[in-house]
Every structure is written in C-alpha cells, then in structure tokens.
C-alpha cells in the first residue's frame, strides 16, 4: 500500500444503491472502510439491503504494515457494524485491536473471539494465520458453540488478499444458502488453493492464483 484515496460518501452510497435497487443481493461483504463516515454509510447500506446476510471483514492493517483505518473508525465499527454482521472475520491483529486483549496462541484467540461475539455479531470467524507454528487454526464462534478449522500452514510470500478473498468466498457461500460451517469450510479451501497456485509475482506480498494447474 503506497496511498489511500477515500471515495466521497455519496458515491459509495450511489454505487451500492444502484446495484441493490436494480439487481438486488443475496449476500453483502465489507472490506477496507477507513473512516467513521464510511463506516456509518456502510451500516446504513446494510440496513437498506434489509436482512441480507452481511460478512464484515474488519480490514485494518495492510500486509506491509500500513494502517488502513482511522483510530476512531474502529470504535464506530464496534458500535455500528458488528451488531449488523452475520459473521465478522478478524485476523489476530484485528482481533487484538477490536477486543484490546493479548492474543499469543490459539486458546487466546478463542477467548478473544468469544469476547468479540458479545459485541453483537451473530458469528465470529477468527483467523490464526499470524500466529507462530506449523499449524494454522481458525475458530468459528457462535452463541451455539465453537468449531476449529486446522490445517498445515503454507509458507509463502504470496499472501496478498487472503483475508479479502476468504470473506468474499464466505459471502458467496452464504448467498448460495450454505450453512455457515460449510461456507467457512469451502471458503478456506478456496483460499488454500489460491496460495498453492500463486504465480509468485513481485518482490513483496504477491497475489494468490486461481488459474488451472498445467
């Protein structure tokens, strides 16, 4: 990330309403929002969509370390977006920022996810890719209990967009009517495929790859 260009609020609202009014939506997904004003606008659009499942990806920090959201917008996200979310998908740094707790292992991550659930989302998918170790565990936490998804970690620098891809794939599954655990399972498999097929572009955090293997 070398720069951030905030879109005018009226343009964001006009784009979303043009789609919602014409085509409609089976699921919604949020990503980088940036400011209090954008968070407020997006919360209003989720209300406007009227009971469409919403996946909230609380994008806060770029892979290279750049901050992608203003500090006061984190509070706005907690107050306005989380109560509207069908599922929120924080990674470990985002989980720490949202709960103000330390997360050093998978057990800490589960406790933080359970705490975040109290802020109002119907489910939390806490992603453990930032933790040390050869295994990666994600926790799906709901009021009915919790479920662990564990795989061997893939060591690669081609990890740009993993969180955005996961939340988008999860929204697709929910839009198709999959139960949340099944949608999570399929979305994780999709991201894993992208990591395994990454083309290795660039010197930094390169993109995933979804082309067929030769």
Phi, psi and omega in degrees: 000119179249349180187157179232128179245106181285129177285147174300144183301318183294332177288317177302312181295319181294319179298311183295315183291329177300318179286313183297321182286331184266302186264324188086182181211144175263340177201155178239153176218130175258158177225228180294123183248320166092310187223165178302317183298320179290318177302314180298318180295317181292322176300318177296324179289325175296318174299318182299325181290340170064082172069021172279134179306134183237122174263118181257112176261107187280069184296121184232325186226130178288161179306325180278359177104354181289136177288134183246005182213140177291149186301318182288343178287337177296316178297318178297321178298316179299317186280323190255320188269318185301319178295344180263353189278132169290323176203141175246143191237065182281144166275183186297311178301323179290322177297318177297315181295322183283329184254347183056041176234157177279138178231109183244344179208180184296327179293318176299320181297319178296317180297318179294320179296320178295323176294318180295327178301329180291346179280353172126341179293155179284340178203156175233127171251100181270126188257129188259018185297337181278349182283153178288158175118166182276343180254146177243126178239128170252142179248127170259117186239127175227177177294341181272349180145198181222155184221131180262138173241115186235135177218163170293138181286140176264117180277113182201152172269354181272069186237010180292125177091008181298316181293318179295320179294317180298313182292325177292316179295324177295317177298321177300316179298316179295322178295332178274358176093009177293147170295152186305312179300321178291322178295321177295314181301315182290320180296320179295320178296324179295315179295319180299319176299319179297323177293318181292332183255014182300137184282350178074040181278145171077175182261348182255221178277100186282170184280164173286171178225136183232017178282157179294143175290147180291000000 
